Amino acid sequence: MHNGHGGAGWQPAVAPFAFKDAVIVATATGRRAQTLRELRDHLRVVEVDSVYHHFWGRRLQPRFDDVEHHNDFAAWAADGLRDGLLAERLGAIDPADYSDLERLRNKVLDVVDERLHDREWVPASPSDGEFHFLRPRVVVFDTGRRLDHPDGLPEALAEASLGSLFYHIVEARRRNPGGIDDFRAWLQSFGDPYAELVDALAHIDPYFLSLSEVRRRWINTCLDYVGGAIV
């Protein structure tokens, strides 16, 4: 176990962490695709936050643990187009690997264009299986909960809602400079004593995990660093 306290008298002047909660409301863009070529054409010009929504929005949907495909594009390729290879290629894209959403959009376009080039005919979905491009509206509210010191982070994570975890770990990466989540940004304010914990948490990729699993891994990592136990 690591020692992150830096001495008994160490009291950095850091503002308490303010826990927020969030829900995602999906809004229609008016764009829809029935064929893979139509998907590509709309993907080129749709608002970039739509790309974000179709990769990350389902994190707050019920039963996410049970879905086979991690983003809406891969799910549509499998269920709408019945193209398992395309679904596999789209499903392998990790949005955390891309520094901004335009780069992520271009990666999806590259995969789609490559598949269109490989196919002798353009695959299409049934008339009732179109892909609808959506945009996210994130509704945020303050929970009133505050955390004064990192030693209380494991317990706070255990008590936080999934919406709160989404807002501070996933959505924060879109808001914050450098793509850092809110918790690590706060921990950095305490200086060098928590640098090792910040680095360890950075290696937990939230994309291929359910929010429940993200919570578990964050708690275990924090406990390894600050000690203690969740009762």
C-alpha positions in Angstrom: 0.0 0.0 0.0 1.3 3.4 -0.9 1.4 6.4 1.4 -0.4 9.4 -0.1 -0.6 11.6 2.9 2.7 13.4 2.7 2.9 13.8 6.5 0.4 14.4 9.2 0.6 18.2 9.0 0.2 18.4 5.3 -3.0 20.4 4.5 -3.1 21.7 0.9 -5.6 24.4 0.2 -7.7 22.5 -2.3 -11.4 23.2 -2.8 -13.7 20.3 -1.9 -14.8 18.1 -4.8 -18.4 18.9 -5.7 -20.4 15.8 -6.9 -22.7 16.4 -9.8 -25.2 14.0 -11.3 -26.3 13.8 -15.0 -28.8 12.3 -17.4 -28.5 12.1 -21.2 -31.5 13.2 -23.3 -31.1 12.1 -26.9 -32.4 14.6 -29.5 -33.0 13.9 -33.1 -30.8 15.4 -35.8 -33.3 14.6 -38.7 -30.6 12.4 -40.3 -31.2 8.8 -40.9 -29.5 6.1 -43.0 -30.8 2.8 -44.5 -27.7 1.9 -46.5 -24.0 1.9 -45.5 -23.4 4.6 -48.2 -26.0 6.8 -46.6 -24.5 6.3 -43.2 -21.1 7.4 -44.6 -22.6 10.5 -46.3 -24.4 11.6 -43.2 -21.5 10.8 -40.9 -19.3 13.2 -42.9 -21.5 16.2 -42.1 -23.4 15.5 -39.0 -22.6 17.5 -35.9 -19.6 16.0 -34.2 -21.4 15.6 -30.8 -23.6 13.1 -32.6 -20.5 10.9 -33.0 -19.8 11.3 -29.3 -23.3 10.3 -28.5 -23.2 7.1 -30.5 -20.0 6.0 -28.8 -20.7 7.1 -25.2 -24.4 7.7 -24.8 -25.4 4.1 -24.2 -23.3 4.1 -21.0 -26.3 5.3 -19.1 -28.8 2.9 -20.8 -30.2 0.0 -18.8 -28.6 -3.4 -19.2 -25.5 -2.0 -20.8 -23.6 -4.9 -19.3 -25.5 -7.3 -21.6 -24.9 -5.6 -25.0 -22.4 -7.2 -27.4 -21.4 -4.1 -29.3 -19.9 -1.1 -27.6 -21.1 1.6 -29.9 -24.3 2.3 -31.9 -22.5 2.1 -35.3 -21.2 -1.4 -34.6 -24.6 -2.5 -33.3 -26.3 -1.2 -36.4 -23.8 -2.9 -38.7 -24.6 -6.2 -36.9 -28.3 -6.0 -36.4 -29.4 -3.7 -39.3 -26.9 -4.6 -42.0 -26.1 -8.1 -40.9 -22.5 -7.4 -41.6 -20.5 -9.1 -38.8 -17.1 -8.1 -40.2 -18.0 -4.4 -40.3 -19.5 -4.7 -36.8 -16.3 -6.2 -35.5 -14.1 -3.5 -37.1 -16.4 -0.7 -35.8 -16.6 -2.3 -32.4 -12.8 -2.4 -32.0 -12.6 1.4 -32.2 -11.7 2.9 -28.8 -12.7 6.6 -28.7 -10.3 7.1 -25.8 -7.5 6.6 -28.4 -8.4 9.8 -30.2 -7.5 13.3 -29.1 -10.7 14.9 -30.4 -14.0 13.9 -31.9 -13.1 14.9 -35.5 -10.3 12.3 -35.4 -12.7 9.8 -34.1 -15.2 10.7 -36.9 -12.5 10.2 -39.5 -11.6 6.8 -38.1 -15.2 5.6 -38.4 -15.3 7.0 -41.9 -12.1 5.1 -42.8 -13.6 1.9 -41.6 -16.9 2.4 -43.5 -15.1 3.5 -46.7 -12.9 0.4 -46.6 -15.9 -1.8 -46.2 -17.7 -0.1 -49.0 -14.7 -0.7 -51.2 -14.6 -4.4 -50.3 -18.3 -5.1 -50.9 -19.6 -5.8 -54.4 -23.0 -4.3 -53.4 -24.0 -1.7 -50.8 -25.6 -3.3 -47.8 -29.0 -1.9 -46.6 -31.1 -2.4 -43.5 -34.8 -3.2 -43.5 -37.2 -0.3 -43.8 -37.8 -0.4 -40.1 -34.1 -0.7 -39.2 -32.7 2.7 -40.2 -29.9 4.3 -38.3 -31.1 7.5 -36.7 -28.4 10.0 -35.9 -29.0 11.5 -32.5 -27.4 14.3 -30.5 -26.9 14.3 -26.7 -28.3 16.9 -24.3 -26.6 16.3 -20.9 -28.7 17.6 -18.0 -26.5 18.2 -15.0 -27.5 19.0 -11.4 -25.6 19.4 -8.1 -26.0 16.6 -5.6 -24.9 18.7 -2.7 -22.3 16.2 -1.8 -18.7 17.4 -1.2 -15.5 15.5 -0.6 -12.7 17.3 1.3 -9.8 14.8 1.0 -8.8 12.0 -1.4 -8.8 9.5 1.4 -12.6 9.6 1.3 -12.7 8.9 -2.5 -13.3 5.1 -2.4 -16.3 5.5 -0.2 -17.6 8.4 -2.2 -17.3 6.4 -5.4 -19.2 3.5 -3.9 -22.1 5.8 -3.0 -22.2 7.9 -6.2 -24.9 7.2 -8.8 -23.9 5.9 -12.2 -25.0 9.2 -13.7 -22.5 10.9 -11.4 -19.7 8.5 -12.5 -20.6 9.1 -16.1 -20.4 12.9 -15.7 -17.1 13.0 -13.8 -15.2 10.2 -15.5 -16.6 10.1 -19.1 -18.3 13.4 -19.9 -15.5 15.3 -18.2 -13.0 14.1 -20.8 -15.0 16.1 -23.4 -15.1 19.2 -21.2 -11.7 19.4 -19.6 -8.4 20.5 -21.3 -6.2 17.5 -22.1 -9.1 15.1 -21.9 -8.7 14.5 -18.1 -11.6 13.3 -15.9 -12.8 15.5 -13.0 -11.4 13.2 -10.3 -7.9 13.1 -11.6 -7.9 16.8 -12.2 -8.9 17.3 -8.5 -6.3 14.8 -7.3 -3.6 16.7 -9.2 -4.5 19.7 -7.1 -3.0 17.9 -4.1 0.4 17.8 -5.8 3.1 15.1 -5.9 1.8 12.8 -3.1 -1.1 11.7 -5.4 0.8 11.6 -8.7 1.1 7.9 -8.6 -2.6 7.4 -8.0 -3.5 9.8 -10.8 -1.3 7.8 -13.2 -2.8 4.5 -12.0 -6.3 5.7 -12.6 -5.4 7.0 -16.1 -4.8 3.4 -17.2 -8.5 2.4 -16.5 -10.1 2.8 -19.9 -13.9 3.4 -19.3 -15.0 2.6 -22.9 -15.0 -1.2 -22.9 -16.3 -1.4 -19.3 -19.7 -0.9 -17.8 -20.0 2.0 -15.4 -20.4 -0.5 -12.6 -17.1 -2.2 -13.6 -15.4 1.3 -13.9 -16.6 2.0 -10.4 -15.2 -1.3 -9.0 -11.8 -0.7 -10.6 -11.5 2.9 -9.5 -12.4 1.9 -5.9 -9.9 -0.9 -5.9 -7.2 1.3 -7.3 -7.9 4.0 -4.7 -8.0 1.5 -1.9 -4.6 0.2 -2.9 -3.3 3.7 -2.6 -5.0 5.3 0.4 -5.9 2.1 2.3 -9.1 1.5 4.2 -12.1 -0.6 3.2 -15.6 -0.1 1.9 -18.1 -1.4 4.4 
